[in-house]
Amino acid sequence: MSRTAVVTGASSGIGAATARRLAEAGYRVVLAARRADRIESLAAELRGRGADVVVQPLDVTDRAAVEAFAASLDRVDVLVNNAGGAIGADYVEQAGPDDWRAMYDVNVLGVLNVTQTLLPALRTSGDGTVVVVSSTAGHGAYEGGGGYVAAKHGAHAIAATLRLELCGDPIRVIEIAPGMVRTDEFALNRFGGDESRAAAVYQGVAEPLTADDVADTIAWAVTRPSHVNIDLLVVRPRAQAAQHKVHREG
């Protein structure tokens, strides 16, 4: 049987692009996301290219559902924890606790739920890989990003701690921290569907990263020889030197 890669948040953006790249690399890909129609469509596309694909609707914040999901899999070699997202850009003083809680649930507890339940299978594989897709927000704060920054710092902490705890086990732990990535939904979801606010994030930036750019980075890290662990890889567009330093034309 082909090596199996589980990708959470596979319905769009970085997750869907990563699923495509890993399928191209010969993996049997398990598409996990809340929107069943989206992953069914992606599965049909990949199967049309000859890929081996499994569709598993999943909410990573639902612990019981995650445990049932883990029990349904006969093999796991790679886990890509991609499900996540941001809500709003309020300053700490005005931020809504419910928004922060929702971001923590998906970006931190979601990673915990899926990683915990799949670790036995990853260990049994004899050559497992856990990928945590965090963000440069997990490595530096910025105004209006408090809740997302806190959540992604949590995701970073999981990856860093897990790598220490699994030292000696046949499991690599990789963190990929993207900077400014323009996808169809990230900024739009962050701003509640406000297209003008979403577009302003990328205004004047000639070439922000794309989902394919990040997926290429993830696939490269995953397909290194087994003894090579890419602990942390930060990837930004050339126009972004730091969270607060972005070149905008015009």
HELIX and SHEET records of a PDB file:
HELIX    1   1 GLY A   13  GLU A   24  1                                  12    
HELIX    2   2 ALA A   36  GLY A   48  1                                  13    
HELIX    3   3 ARG A   63  SER A   72  1                                  10    
HELIX    4   4 PRO A   97  TYR A  104  1                                   8    
HELIX    5   5 ASP A  105  LEU A  109  3                                   5    
HELIX    6   6 GLY A  110  SER A  125  1                                  16    
HELIX    7   7 THR A  136  GLY A  138  5                                   3    
HELIX    8   8 GLY A  146  GLU A  165  1                                  20    
HELIX    9   9 PHE A  186  ARG A  190  1                                   5    
HELIX   10  10 GLU A  195  VAL A  201  1                                   7    
HELIX   11  11 ALA A  211  VAL A  222  1                                  12    
SHEET    1   A 7 VAL A  53  PRO A  57  0                                        
SHEET    2   A 7 ARG A  28  ALA A  33  1                                        
SHEET    3   A 7 THR A   4  THR A   8  1                                        
SHEET    4   A 7 VAL A  78  ASN A  81  1                                        
SHEET    5   A 7 GLY A 128  VAL A 133  1                                        
SHEET    6   A 7 ILE A 171  PRO A 178  1                                        
SHEET    7   A 7 LEU A 232  VAL A 235  1                                        
SHEET    1   B 2 GLN A 240  ALA A 242  0                                        
SHEET    2   B 2 LYS A 245  VAL A 246 -1                                        
END                                                                             
